[in-house]
Amino acid sequence: MHDDRTDEMFAKVDALLAQTAAHLPDARERQRLRSTTDLTLHQIAVALSTSPDLVEAWETGLIEPTGRDRAAYARLLEGLLSQERSRGQGASPSGVPAPPTAPEGAARLRPVETTTPPTTPAARYTPAHAQVEHPPGRRAFPGQPDQNEFPAGPLAVLANTGTLTAHLADGTTRSCPANTLIDVLHWALALGLGQPRLNTYDRPADPLVVLTVSAANHLGLPAGLDDRARLRLPDRHPVLAELELDGWKLTRSGFGAWARIYRNPEPKRRLCVQVAVVPWGALSEGGWNTPADLTPSALARWLGTYADRVLTPCGSTAVCGQKLMTALRPPTRPVLNDNGTWRGEKNPAGLWQPLDPAPPEAHHEHPLAQGRDSRDALDEEAWDWTRSLTADEETTYPYVVGLDINFAFAAAASSAVVGMNTPPEHVTRPDFNEKVPGSWYCDLSHIAHNPRLPSPLTSSGQPPTGPAWYATPTLAYAVKELGATVQPLEAYLRHESSRYFDPWYKRLRDAYLATMKDLGITTDMPPADFLTAMRTLHTADPAVLALLAAIKATSKGGIGKLRAGPHDPHRAPYEPWPALNTPTWRPDLRAAIISRARINMHRKMRKTAEHTSRYPLAVLSDCALYPAHQPSALDVTPQGKDGKAVPGAFRLGVNPGYAKEEGIRTIDWYQQMLEDGANPARYVKDAGI
């Protein structure tokens, strides 16, 4: 049985055979052969349906052509060598045999200008998509396409300055001879845009074309979307009709600010382009907040950096966070049959089928929640808790200091054991097993509670008053670290489990730390230097700060997508919504992450109290407010006798799970906020002393 993945693998085999059959002379000889015939890079690029800068890279040896490109280039060089011999000008020491077949026909549009290097960069971040050199014919890792498969990088930002110009992620530009959106799509596929797959079993990323205001206007797209309800072009718009006539299709979401436009795949070739329309809010909404003054070239490098560190943008940051999960843990994998053919098989490391949640885990709009008592719902949410100043000593503190956990929820996803692809099993009176993910109905109201700490068992921070549903991490914390004896009354358990989020966390962690390093903040900074650097962070390059915000939003948004609610205002109550049909709609996974984040923070609070006798005054999500003698987080975070941070307590630093200073206020400000009925932890970042 053939499928897209089988065809893709056969294409790689064909390319490998073509590569081994086509021997090339060394780089210096390639350049000599072209020079003796007065051919230009542009002429060769047009003949080979590629770009002049790629031909130049072949000549310098920076990049080795592969597959059909290599076969066609070898045929050209052999022809030039034969002409040279026939003219009696001597033979080259290294000839090449002609390949048996010519390359496929050229695409409709080809790049027609050489690249031009950027003059002065508009941002201080490192330009993305730097070429990675590999020995000729060698893959980056098994099953991965060569890095040079996408010579133009992951994306292009189009702008019209008299002619349509494409700005690439490496800072170079290309001419885009397009007058219609259809022309742009064909041009993007011919140019070599894309990004290698992040996992052996995944697909490479589709090309991304970003349309600025001038480019959208040039292509006949409106300045805004009149359909504010669906946020997409109307079904009878002329551009949609042209796409249909040329064989292009759209996903169910239509042509909005982010659009996926595709054709039925050809043998050995996937035909799909992602389009982002800037004037429709593609990069100013949905978690994106790119600086408005970025030039097209700077925007291309900014997006390229995100693509290099996370993935090629494909929608809102939340959509990107969700896409990153499936890119790193694909739902299927290829398996070789006994007869030598390939078939697609479910990947045990990925999520490959939609599953109904257990009734207590269901979103309150879910069909399973109809008629459910609110007390029967799983309440694994982030904290929103405050308390009054209870000790005489606390009223003598002049300040309150906010401590915010870096990358708290992504860090909680790391090493989280979660259920995979089997439906939950309902059992009554089970013995608790901390190794089994699930939801447990249990009475924890007997656990002793310190009123100066939020309860780790509820989102309100108040101790439970009777039986309730808990995720496995919460119950495990109660048993192992709070000393509770538990006897669950019932449970919904998932016996097939894995650390699904580990690669997702590691990629986002690396992206976050690399961007913080761009801002001058590193993991080896002493706490005092770290605080000083963070206090001036708001004065840093706006483009890098926006990139950092996008990476954080990708993390939080991806976790939020695990329990995404309905968006259709006209939907009937308790009717299913589209997100329920995706394998990554898993509220149980989100509950496990938030549970881990909450208990991780509670553990830090307990350890901090042991060493400082100081307790939090308010907590909101991953931010805790502490009383302080000095206006500094150094006054709050404990240190051992050796002057180093106390393991397990709040610790200052840039690493995920460490803390940063969220804000400093007066104790009078804190009491006034309480009197106004507000959680001071929500506003500690906004007001000054």
C-alpha positions as CSV (number, residue, x, y, z in Angstrom):
1,M,0.0,0.0,0.0
2,H,1.4,3.3,-1.1
3,D,0.8,6.6,0.8
4,D,2.4,10.0,0.9
5,R,5.1,8.8,3.3
6,T,5.9,5.9,1.0
7,D,6.3,8.2,-2.0
8,E,8.5,10.5,0.0
9,M,10.8,7.7,1.0
10,F,11.0,6.4,-2.6
11,A,11.8,9.9,-3.7
12,K,14.8,9.9,-1.3
13,V,15.9,6.5,-2.6
14,D,15.7,7.8,-6.2
15,A,17.6,10.9,-5.2
16,L,20.3,8.8,-3.6
17,L,20.6,6.6,-6.6
18,A,20.9,9.7,-8.8
19,Q,23.5,11.1,-6.5
20,T,25.7,8.0,-6.6
21,A,25.5,7.8,-10.4
22,A,26.5,11.4,-10.9
23,H,30.1,12.1,-10.2
24,L,31.2,15.8,-10.0
25,P,34.6,17.3,-10.6
26,D,36.1,19.3,-7.7
27,A,34.8,22.8,-7.0
28,R,37.6,24.7,-8.7
29,E,37.0,22.7,-11.9
30,R,33.3,23.5,-11.9
31,Q,34.0,27.2,-11.8
32,R,36.7,26.9,-14.5
33,L,34.3,25.1,-16.9
34,R,31.7,27.8,-16.5
35,S,34.2,30.6,-16.9
36,T,35.7,29.3,-20.1
37,T,32.3,29.3,-21.8
38,D,31.3,32.8,-20.5
39,L,28.1,31.4,-18.9
40,T,26.7,33.4,-16.0
41,L,25.4,32.0,-12.7
42,H,22.0,33.3,-13.7
43,Q,22.0,31.4,-17.0
44,I,22.9,28.1,-15.3
45,A,20.3,28.8,-12.5
46,V,17.6,29.3,-15.1
47,A,18.5,26.1,-16.9
48,L,18.5,24.0,-13.7
49,S,15.4,25.6,-12.2
50,T,17.3,26.8,-9.2
51,S,18.8,30.0,-7.9
52,P,22.1,31.8,-8.8
53,D,23.4,31.8,-5.3
54,L,22.9,28.1,-5.0
55,V,24.9,27.5,-8.2
56,E,27.6,29.7,-6.7
57,A,27.6,27.7,-3.6
58,W,28.0,24.5,-5.6
59,E,31.0,26.1,-7.4
60,T,32.7,27.1,-4.1
61,G,32.1,23.7,-2.5
62,L,30.0,25.3,0.3
63,I,27.0,23.1,-0.7
64,E,26.9,19.9,-2.6
65,P,23.9,19.3,-4.9
66,T,21.8,16.3,-4.3
67,G,19.3,14.1,-6.1
68,R,18.0,15.4,-9.5
69,D,19.9,18.7,-9.0
70,R,23.2,16.8,-8.8
71,A,22.3,14.7,-11.9
72,A,21.4,17.7,-13.9
73,Y,24.4,19.7,-12.8
74,A,26.7,16.7,-13.6
75,R,25.1,16.5,-17.1
76,L,25.8,20.2,-17.7
77,L,29.4,20.0,-16.6
78,E,30.0,16.9,-18.7
79,G,28.6,18.8,-21.7
80,L,30.9,21.8,-21.1
81,L,33.8,19.4,-20.8
82,S,33.0,17.7,-24.0
83,Q,32.7,21.0,-25.8
84,E,36.1,22.0,-24.5
85,R,37.6,18.8,-25.7
86,S,36.1,19.2,-29.2
87,R,37.6,22.6,-29.4
88,G,41.0,21.1,-28.7
89,Q,41.5,23.1,-25.5
90,G,42.7,20.2,-23.4
91,A,40.9,17.8,-21.1
92,S,40.2,18.4,-17.5
93,P,41.8,15.9,-15.2
94,S,38.4,15.1,-13.7
95,G,35.5,14.2,-16.0
96,V,32.0,13.2,-15.2
97,P,29.7,10.7,-16.8
98,A,26.3,11.9,-18.1
99,P,23.4,10.8,-16.1
100,P,20.7,8.7,-17.8
101,T,17.9,11.2,-17.4
102,A,17.3,14.9,-17.5
103,P,15.8,16.9,-14.7
104,E,12.0,17.5,-14.5
105,G,10.5,20.5,-16.3
106,A,11.0,23.9,-14.8
107,A,8.4,25.4,-12.6
108,R,6.2,28.3,-13.8
109,L,8.4,30.9,-12.0
110,R,12.0,31.0,-11.2
111,P,14.2,33.4,-9.3
112,V,15.8,35.8,-11.8
113,E,18.2,37.9,-9.7
114,T,21.2,37.1,-7.6
115,T,21.1,37.6,-3.9
116,T,22.3,40.8,-2.3
117,P,23.7,40.8,1.2
118,P,22.1,43.0,3.8
119,T,23.7,46.3,4.6
120,T,23.2,47.1,8.3
121,P,21.1,44.7,10.3
122,A,18.1,46.2,12.0
123,A,18.2,43.9,15.1
124,R,21.0,42.5,17.3
125,Y,19.8,38.9,17.2
126,T,21.8,36.4,15.2
127,P,20.4,35.9,11.7
128,A,18.8,32.5,11.4
129,H,19.2,29.5,9.1
130,A,23.0,29.6,8.8
131,Q,24.2,26.9,6.5
132,V,25.4,23.7,8.2
133,E,28.1,22.0,6.3
134,H,28.1,18.2,5.9
135,P,30.4,16.0,3.9
136,P,29.0,15.4,0.4
137,G,26.3,12.8,0.3
138,R,26.0,12.6,4.1
139,R,22.7,13.2,5.9
140,A,22.4,15.3,9.1
141,F,21.1,12.3,10.9
142,P,19.4,9.0,9.8
143,G,16.1,9.6,8.0
144,Q,16.6,13.4,7.9
145,P,16.8,15.3,4.6
146,D,20.1,17.1,4.0
147,Q,20.2,20.6,5.4
148,N,20.7,21.8,1.8
149,E,17.4,20.4,0.7
150,F,16.0,23.9,1.4
151,P,18.6,26.3,0.0
152,A,16.3,29.4,0.4
153,G,15.6,28.8,4.1
154,P,12.3,28.4,5.8
155,L,10.4,31.5,4.7
156,A,10.2,34.6,2.6
157,V,8.8,38.0,3.4
158,L,7.4,39.7,0.3
159,A,7.3,43.5,-0.1
160,N,6.5,45.6,-3.1
161,T,8.9,48.5,-3.8
162,G,8.1,48.9,-7.5
163,T,8.8,45.2,-8.0
164,L,7.9,42.3,-5.7
165,T,11.0,41.4,-3.6
166,A,11.4,38.4,-1.3
167,H,13.4,38.9,1.8
168,L,14.8,35.6,3.2
169,A,15.8,34.5,6.7
170,D,19.5,34.7,6.0
171,G,19.3,38.4,5.1
172,T,19.5,38.0,1.3
173,T,16.8,39.0,-1.2
174,R,15.3,37.6,-4.4
175,S,13.2,39.0,-7.1
176,C,9.7,37.5,-7.1
177,P,8.2,37.9,-10.6
178,A,4.6,37.4,-9.5
179,N,1.5,39.4,-10.2
180,T,-1.0,37.0,-8.6
181,L,-1.2,34.8,-5.5
182,I,-1.1,31.8,-7.7
183,D,2.2,33.0,-9.2
184,V,3.6,33.4,-5.6
185,L,2.6,29.8,-4.7
186,H,4.4,28.3,-7.7
187,W,7.4,30.6,-7.1
188,A,7.7,29.6,-3.5
189,L,7.7,25.9,-4.3
190,A,10.3,26.4,-7.1
191,L,12.6,28.5,-4.9
192,G,13.5,25.9,-2.4
193,L,11.8,27.2,0.7
194,G,11.2,24.9,3.7
195,Q,12.7,23.5,6.8
196,P,14.1,20.0,7.6
197,R,11.9,17.8,9.7
198,L,12.4,17.9,13.5
199,N,11.8,14.2,13.9
200,T,12.8,11.3,11.6
201,Y,9.1,10.3,11.1
202,D,7.8,13.8,10.6
203,R,7.4,15.8,7.3
204,P,9.6,18.8,6.5
205,A,8.0,22.1,7.2
206,D,6.1,23.7,4.3
207,P,7.3,27.0,2.8
208,L,6.1,30.1,4.6
209,V,5.3,33.2,2.6
210,V,4.6,36.4,4.6
211,L,2.7,39.1,2.7
212,T,3.4,42.7,3.9
213,V,0.8,45.4,3.3
214,S,2.4,46.4,0.0
215,A,2.7,42.8,-1.2
216,A,-0.9,42.0,-0.3
217,N,-2.1,45.1,-2.1
218,H,0.1,44.1,-5.2
219,L,-1.6,40.7,-5.2
220,G,-5.1,42.1,-5.1
221,L,-5.9,41.2,-1.4
222,P,-8.0,43.6,0.6
223,A,-6.5,45.7,3.3
224,G,-8.6,44.1,6.0
225,L,-11.1,41.3,6.5
226,D,-14.8,42.3,6.3
227,D,-16.0,39.0,7.7
228,R,-15.1,39.7,11.4
229,A,-17.0,36.7,12.6
230,R,-15.1,34.1,10.6
231,L,-12.0,36.2,10.1
232,R,-11.4,35.1,6.5
233,L,-12.1,36.0,2.9
234,P,-15.7,35.6,1.8
235,D,-16.3,32.4,-0.1
236,R,-17.0,34.2,-3.4
237,H,-13.9,36.4,-3.4
238,P,-12.1,36.4,-6.8
239,V,-8.8,35.3,-5.3
240,L,-10.5,32.1,-4.0
241,A,-12.0,31.5,-7.4
242,E,-8.6,31.8,-9.0
243,L,-7.0,29.4,-6.6
244,E,-9.7,26.8,-7.3
245,L,-9.3,27.1,-11.0
246,D,-5.6,26.4,-10.7
247,G,-6.2,23.4,-8.5
248,W,-5.4,24.8,-5.1
249,K,-7.3,24.0,-2.0
250,L,-7.8,25.5,1.5
251,T,-8.3,23.9,4.9
252,R,-11.6,24.2,6.6
253,S,-10.5,27.5,8.3
254,G,-10.4,29.1,4.9
255,F,-8.2,32.0,3.8
256,G,-7.6,34.1,6.9
257,A,-4.6,35.8,8.4
258,W,-2.8,32.4,8.4
259,A,-3.8,30.2,5.5
260,R,-2.6,26.7,4.4
261,I,-2.9,26.4,0.6
262,Y,-2.2,23.1,-1.0
263,R,-2.7,21.0,-4.1
264,N,-3.0,17.2,-4.4
265,P,0.5,15.9,-4.0
266,E,2.4,14.9,-7.1
267,P,4.5,11.7,-7.0
268,K,7.4,12.2,-4.7
269,R,6.4,15.8,-4.1
270,R,4.3,17.6,-1.5
271,L,2.6,20.8,-2.7
272,C,1.7,23.0,0.2
273,V,2.5,26.7,1.1
274,Q,1.7,28.5,4.3
275,V,0.7,32.2,3.8
276,A,0.7,34.8,6.5
277,V,-1.0,38.2,5.7
278,V,0.4,40.9,7.9
279,P,-2.3,43.6,7.3
280,W,-4.9,41.0,8.6
281,G,-3.1,40.7,11.9
282,A,-1.1,37.6,11.3
283,L,1.9,38.9,13.3
284,S,0.2,41.3,15.7
285,E,-2.5,39.0,17.1
286,G,-2.6,35.4,18.3
287,G,0.4,35.7,20.7
288,W,2.6,37.5,18.1
289,N,3.6,41.0,18.8
290,T,6.4,41.8,16.3
291,P,7.7,45.4,16.4
292,A,5.8,47.5,13.9
293,D,9.0,49.2,12.7
294,L,10.8,46.1,11.5
295,T,11.8,46.3,7.8
296,P,10.9,43.4,5.6
297,S,14.5,42.1,5.8
298,A,14.6,42.4,9.6
299,L,11.1,40.7,9.8
300,A,12.4,37.8,7.7
301,R,15.4,37.4,10.0
302,W,13.2,37.7,13.1
303,L,10.8,35.0,11.8
304,G,13.8,32.9,10.6
305,T,15.3,33.0,14.1
306,Y,12.0,31.7,15.6
307,A,11.9,29.0,12.9
308,D,15.5,28.0,13.6
309,R,14.9,27.8,17.4
310,V,11.3,26.6,17.5
311,L,9.7,25.7,14.1
312,T,8.5,27.5,11.0
313,P,5.5,29.7,12.1
314,C,2.2,28.2,11.0
315,G,-0.5,30.2,12.9
316,S,-0.9,31.7,16.3
317,T,1.8,31.0,18.9
318,A,-0.6,28.5,20.5
319,V,-1.0,26.7,17.2
320,C,2.8,26.6,16.8
321,G,3.1,25.2,20.3
322,Q,0.6,22.4,19.5
323,K,2.3,21.8,16.1
324,L,5.6,21.5,17.8
325,M,4.3,18.6,19.9
326,T,3.2,16.6,16.8
327,A,6.4,17.5,14.9
328,L,8.6,16.1,17.6
329,R,6.3,13.2,18.4
330,P,4.6,12.3,15.0
331,P,1.5,10.2,15.1
332,T,2.7,7.7,12.5
333,R,6.0,6.1,11.4
334,P,7.0,4.0,8.3
335,V,7.5,0.3,8.7
336,L,9.1,-2.0,6.1
337,N,7.0,-5.0,5.0
338,D,8.5,-8.4,4.4
339,N,8.2,-7.9,0.6
340,G,10.2,-4.7,0.7
341,T,7.3,-2.2,0.5
342,W,6.5,0.4,3.1
343,R,3.4,1.0,5.2
344,G,2.4,3.6,7.7
345,E,2.1,2.5,11.3
346,K,0.9,4.2,14.4
347,N,3.8,5.7,16.3
348,P,3.7,4.5,20.0
349,A,5.7,7.7,21.0
350,G,3.0,10.0,19.5
351,L,-0.6,10.8,20.0
352,W,-2.4,9.3,17.0
353,Q,-6.2,9.2,17.8
354,P,-8.7,11.6,19.4
355,L,-9.9,10.3,22.8
356,D,-12.9,11.2,24.9
357,P,-11.8,12.5,28.3
358,A,-12.9,10.9,31.5
359,P,-16.2,12.6,32.7
360,P,-14.5,14.6,35.5
361,E,-11.7,15.8,33.1
362,A,-14.2,17.1,30.4
363,H,-14.3,20.9,29.6
364,H,-17.4,22.4,31.1
365,E,-18.8,22.9,27.6
366,H,-18.1,19.3,26.6
367,P,-21.0,16.9,25.9
368,L,-19.8,14.7,28.9
369,A,-20.2,17.7,31.2
370,Q,-23.9,18.1,30.6
371,G,-25.7,17.7,34.0
372,R,-22.4,17.3,35.9
373,D,-22.2,18.8,39.3
374,S,-19.3,21.3,39.5
375,R,-18.0,19.4,42.5
376,D,-17.5,16.3,40.3
377,A,-15.1,18.2,37.9
378,L,-11.4,17.9,38.1
379,D,-10.0,21.2,39.4
380,E,-6.3,21.1,38.4
381,E,-5.8,24.8,37.7
382,A,-3.2,27.4,38.7
383,W,-3.4,29.2,42.0
384,D,-5.3,32.4,42.8
385,W,-4.8,32.8,46.5
386,T,-4.3,35.7,49.0
387,R,-4.2,36.1,52.8
388,S,-4.0,38.9,55.3
389,L,-1.0,39.8,57.4
390,T,-1.4,37.4,60.3
391,A,1.8,37.8,62.3
392,D,2.8,40.9,64.2
393,E,6.2,40.5,62.5
394,E,4.8,40.6,59.0
395,T,3.3,44.1,59.6
396,T,6.8,45.4,60.2
397,Y,8.1,44.5,56.8
398,P,8.2,47.7,54.6
399,Y,8.1,45.9,51.2
400,V,6.6,43.0,49.3
401,V,8.6,41.3,46.6
402,G,7.2,39.2,43.8
403,L,9.0,36.0,42.7
404,D,8.0,34.6,39.3
405,I,9.0,31.2,38.2
406,N,10.7,31.1,34.8
407,F,9.0,28.9,32.2
408,A,7.1,27.3,35.0
409,F,4.5,25.3,33.1
410,A,7.0,24.1,30.4
411,A,9.4,23.0,33.1
412,A,6.5,21.1,34.8
413,A,5.9,19.3,31.5
414,S,9.5,18.0,31.6
415,S,9.6,14.4,32.7
416,A,5.8,14.4,33.2
417,V,4.4,10.8,32.8
418,V,1.1,11.1,30.9
419,G,-1.4,8.8,29.4
420,M,-1.1,8.0,25.7
421,N,-3.5,6.4,23.2
422,T,-5.8,4.2,25.2
423,P,-9.1,5.4,26.7
424,P,-9.2,5.7,30.5
425,E,-10.3,2.7,32.5
426,H,-12.8,3.3,35.2
427,V,-12.1,1.4,38.4
428,T,-13.7,1.5,41.9
429,R,-11.7,1.6,45.1
430,P,-8.3,1.2,43.5
431,D,-5.0,1.2,45.4
432,F,-3.2,4.4,44.6
433,N,-0.2,3.9,42.2
434,E,1.9,7.0,41.6
435,K,3.2,5.5,38.3
436,V,-0.2,5.4,36.7
437,P,-1.5,8.6,35.1
438,G,-5.1,9.4,35.6
439,S,-7.8,11.1,37.7
440,W,-8.5,9.8,41.2
441,Y,-11.6,10.6,43.4
442,C,-10.3,10.8,47.0
443,D,-11.0,12.6,50.3
444,L,-7.9,14.7,51.3
445,S,-9.7,16.9,53.8
446,H,-7.9,15.2,56.7
447,I,-4.4,16.5,55.6
448,A,-3.0,19.2,58.0
449,H,-3.0,22.6,56.5
450,N,-0.7,25.6,57.3
451,P,-2.9,28.7,56.7
452,R,0.2,30.7,55.8
453,L,0.7,28.5,52.7
454,P,-1.8,27.9,49.9
455,S,-3.1,24.4,49.8
456,P,-1.3,22.4,47.0
457,L,-4.5,20.4,46.5
458,T,-6.8,23.2,45.2
459,S,-6.7,26.1,42.8
460,S,-8.1,28.4,45.4
461,G,-5.4,27.5,47.8
462,Q,-8.0,26.7,50.4
463,P,-7.9,23.2,51.9
464,P,-10.4,20.7,50.5
465,T,-13.6,20.1,52.5
466,G,-14.5,16.6,51.1
467,P,-13.9,14.2,48.3
468,A,-12.7,15.6,45.0
469,W,-10.9,14.6,41.8
470,Y,-7.2,14.8,41.6
471,A,-4.5,14.2,39.0
472,T,-1.9,11.6,39.8
473,P,0.9,14.2,40.6
474,T,-1.2,15.9,43.2
475,L,-2.1,12.7,45.0
476,A,1.5,11.5,44.8
477,Y,2.7,14.7,46.5
478,A,0.1,14.3,49.2
479,V,1.2,10.7,49.9
480,K,5.0,11.0,49.5
481,E,5.7,14.5,50.8
482,L,2.8,15.5,53.0
483,G,2.5,12.1,54.6
484,A,-1.1,11.5,53.8
485,T,-2.8,8.1,53.8
486,V,-5.3,7.9,50.9
487,Q,-7.9,5.4,49.7
488,P,-9.3,6.5,46.4
489,L,-13.0,5.8,46.0
490,E,-12.8,5.5,42.2
491,A,-10.5,6.5,39.4
492,Y,-10.0,6.8,35.6
493,L,-6.6,5.3,34.8
494,R,-4.4,5.2,31.8
495,H,-2.0,2.3,31.8
496,E,-0.2,3.2,28.5
497,S,2.0,6.1,29.4
498,S,5.2,8.0,28.4
499,R,7.1,11.2,28.9
500,Y,5.5,12.7,25.8
501,F,6.5,16.3,26.5
502,D,10.2,15.8,27.0
503,P,11.5,16.7,23.5
504,W,8.9,19.6,23.3
505,Y,10.2,21.0,26.6
506,K,13.8,20.7,25.6
507,R,13.4,22.5,22.3
508,L,11.5,25.3,23.9
509,R,13.9,25.5,26.8
510,D,16.9,25.8,24.4
511,A,15.0,28.5,22.4
512,Y,14.3,30.4,25.6
513,L,17.8,30.2,26.9
514,A,19.4,31.1,23.5
515,T,17.2,34.2,23.3
516,M,18.0,35.2,26.9
517,K,21.6,34.8,26.0
518,D,21.1,37.2,23.1
519,L,19.8,39.7,25.7
520,G,23.0,39.2,27.7
521,I,21.5,37.0,30.4
522,T,23.2,33.6,30.9
523,T,22.8,30.6,33.2
524,D,26.2,31.2,35.0
525,M,25.4,34.7,36.2
526,P,25.6,35.3,40.0
527,P,22.2,36.2,41.5
528,A,23.0,39.9,42.0
529,D,24.2,40.3,38.4
530,F,21.1,38.4,37.2
531,L,18.8,40.8,39.1
532,T,20.7,43.9,37.7
533,A,20.4,42.6,34.2
534,M,16.7,41.7,34.5
535,R,15.9,45.2,35.9
536,T,17.2,46.8,32.7
537,L,15.7,44.1,30.4
538,H,12.9,46.4,29.2
539,T,15.5,48.7,27.6
540,A,16.9,45.9,25.4
541,D,16.3,45.4,21.7
542,P,12.5,45.4,21.1
543,A,12.9,42.7,18.4
544,V,14.7,40.3,20.7
545,L,12.2,41.0,23.5
546,A,9.3,40.3,21.1
547,L,11.1,37.0,20.1
548,L,11.3,36.0,23.8
549,A,7.7,36.8,24.3
550,A,6.7,34.7,21.3
551,I,8.7,31.7,22.6
552,K,7.0,32.0,26.0
553,A,3.6,32.4,24.4
554,T,4.3,29.2,22.3
555,S,4.9,27.3,25.5
556,K,1.8,28.5,27.4
557,G,-0.4,28.5,24.3
558,G,0.6,24.9,23.4
559,I,-0.4,23.7,26.9
560,G,-3.6,25.7,26.7
561,K,-4.5,24.0,23.4
562,L,-4.6,20.7,25.2
563,R,-8.0,21.9,26.6
564,A,-9.1,24.4,24.0
565,G,-12.7,25.4,24.3
566,P,-15.2,26.3,21.6
567,H,-15.0,29.5,19.7
568,D,-18.2,29.5,17.7
569,P,-20.7,31.9,19.4
570,H,-23.6,30.3,17.6
571,R,-22.8,26.8,18.8
572,A,-25.5,25.0,20.8
573,P,-24.7,24.2,24.4
574,Y,-22.8,20.9,24.9
575,E,-22.4,20.4,21.1
576,P,-18.9,19.1,20.1
577,W,-16.5,21.5,18.5
578,P,-13.6,20.9,16.0
579,A,-10.8,20.8,18.5
580,L,-12.2,17.6,20.0
581,N,-11.3,15.8,16.8
582,T,-7.6,16.3,17.2
583,P,-5.3,13.8,19.0
584,T,-3.7,16.6,21.0
585,W,-7.0,17.7,22.6
586,R,-6.1,16.1,25.9
587,P,-7.3,17.9,29.1
588,D,-5.8,15.1,31.2
589,L,-2.4,16.1,29.9
590,R,-2.9,19.7,30.7
591,A,-4.2,18.8,34.2
592,A,-1.0,16.8,34.9
593,I,1.2,19.7,33.8
594,I,-0.6,22.3,36.0
595,S,-0.7,19.9,38.9
596,R,3.1,19.4,38.7
597,A,3.6,23.2,38.4
598,R,1.6,23.9,41.5
599,I,3.2,21.3,43.6
600,N,6.7,22.3,42.4
601,M,6.0,25.8,43.7
602,H,4.5,24.5,46.9
603,R,7.7,22.5,47.5
604,K,9.8,25.7,47.0
605,M,7.6,27.6,49.5
606,R,8.0,24.9,52.2
607,K,11.7,24.8,51.7
608,T,12.0,28.6,51.8
609,A,9.9,28.7,55.0
610,E,12.2,26.2,56.6
611,H,15.2,28.4,56.1
612,T,13.7,31.9,56.4
613,S,10.5,31.5,58.5
614,R,8.9,33.6,55.8
615,Y,5.7,32.7,54.0
616,P,4.0,33.9,50.9
617,L,1.2,36.6,51.2
618,A,-0.4,36.0,47.8
619,V,0.1,33.7,44.8
620,L,-1.2,34.0,41.3
621,S,-0.3,31.2,38.9
622,D,3.5,31.1,39.0
623,C,4.1,34.4,40.9
624,A,4.3,34.5,44.7
625,L,4.5,37.7,46.8
626,Y,6.7,37.7,49.9
627,P,7.3,40.3,52.7
628,A,10.8,41.8,52.5
629,H,13.0,44.0,54.6
630,Q,14.9,45.3,51.5
631,P,13.5,46.1,48.1
632,S,15.2,43.1,46.5
633,A,14.6,39.5,45.7
634,L,17.9,38.8,47.4
635,D,16.2,39.6,50.7
636,V,13.6,36.8,50.1
637,T,15.5,33.9,48.6
638,P,17.5,31.9,51.2
639,Q,21.2,31.2,51.1
640,G,23.2,28.5,52.9
641,K,26.2,29.1,55.1
642,D,28.4,28.8,52.1
643,G,26.6,31.7,50.4
644,K,25.0,29.5,47.8
645,A,21.3,29.0,47.1
646,V,19.5,26.5,49.1
647,P,18.6,23.4,47.0
648,G,14.8,23.0,46.6
649,A,14.0,26.6,47.7
650,F,13.4,29.6,45.5
651,R,16.6,30.2,43.5
652,L,17.4,33.3,41.4
653,G,18.5,32.7,37.8
654,V,17.5,32.4,34.2
655,N,17.0,28.6,34.1
656,P,13.5,27.2,33.8
657,G,12.2,26.5,37.3
658,Y,14.4,29.2,38.8
659,A,12.9,32.6,39.9
660,K,13.1,36.1,38.8
661,E,12.1,39.3,40.5
662,E,8.6,40.2,39.3
663,G,8.1,43.5,41.1
664,I,8.6,45.4,44.3
665,R,5.9,47.3,46.2
666,T,5.3,48.6,49.7
667,I,3.4,46.7,52.4
668,D,0.8,49.5,52.5
669,W,0.2,49.0,48.8
670,Y,-0.4,45.3,49.5
671,Q,-2.9,45.9,52.2
672,Q,-4.8,48.5,50.0
673,M,-5.0,45.9,47.2
674,L,-6.5,43.4,49.6
675,E,-9.1,45.9,50.8
676,D,-10.0,46.6,47.1
677,G,-10.7,42.9,46.7
678,A,-7.8,42.3,44.3
679,N,-5.0,39.7,44.3
680,P,-1.8,41.8,44.7
681,A,0.2,39.2,42.8
682,R,-1.7,40.1,39.7
683,Y,-0.6,43.7,39.7
684,V,2.8,43.6,41.4
685,K,4.5,44.1,38.0
686,D,2.7,47.2,37.0
687,A,2.9,49.8,39.8
688,G,6.0,51.5,41.2
689,I,7.1,51.9,44.8
